[in-house]
Amino acid sequence: MKNVELTVDGTMLTIKVDLSQEFGPSSSGKTIIIASTEGNISIPDREEKIGLNIYKKKS
């Protein structure tokens, strides 16, 4: 994972991302990656999965 922190409290999932970080251009080069789970991953100690990508337009 890049810049993603997942925590579970009971049945509540909290996702924490630092929006000030950048990890360079996407594979297409059209956007800048801010955070990613880099595919679908299991939520800690749960059967559910999550897939997350946060990006912005390249300026």
N, C-alpha and C positions, 0 to 999 in steps of 0.2 A: 504494500500500500504506500501511496505517496500522500503525505499531509492529511491523513484521515485518522481520527481517533474514535473508536466505537466503545461505548459503555452501556451495560444493561443493568437496570435497577428494577427488579421485579419483572414487569412486562413492558417497561418503558425503555426504548432504545434512544440513546443520545449520540448524535454525530457531531464531532467537533472538527472544524476546518479553519486554518489560518488563511484568510482571503488575500493577505499581502504577499504570499509566496507564489513563485512561478517555477515551473519545471521545463520550460522550453516549449517549442512548437509541437503540435500534434503531428501525426504521420502524414496528414494531407498538407500541413503547413498553413492552414487557414486560421487556426486558433492557437491560443497559448494555454497549456494545461496548468491548472491551479491545484487540483487534487484528483486522485483516482484510487479506486480499489483494485485497479488493473484486472478487471474481470469480475465474475461473480464469486463471492466468498461467503463462508458460513459466519453467521452472527455468533459471537462467543457464547458457548454453553447453550445454544439453541439449535433447532432444526431449520430455521428460516435462513435464507440467503439474501445478500444485498449486492447490487452492482451500482457503483456511483462514479460519475465523471463530472467534474466542475471545470469549466473553461470559459475563456472570453475571446472575443474577436481580436485578431492580430491588428495592432495599430500601425 
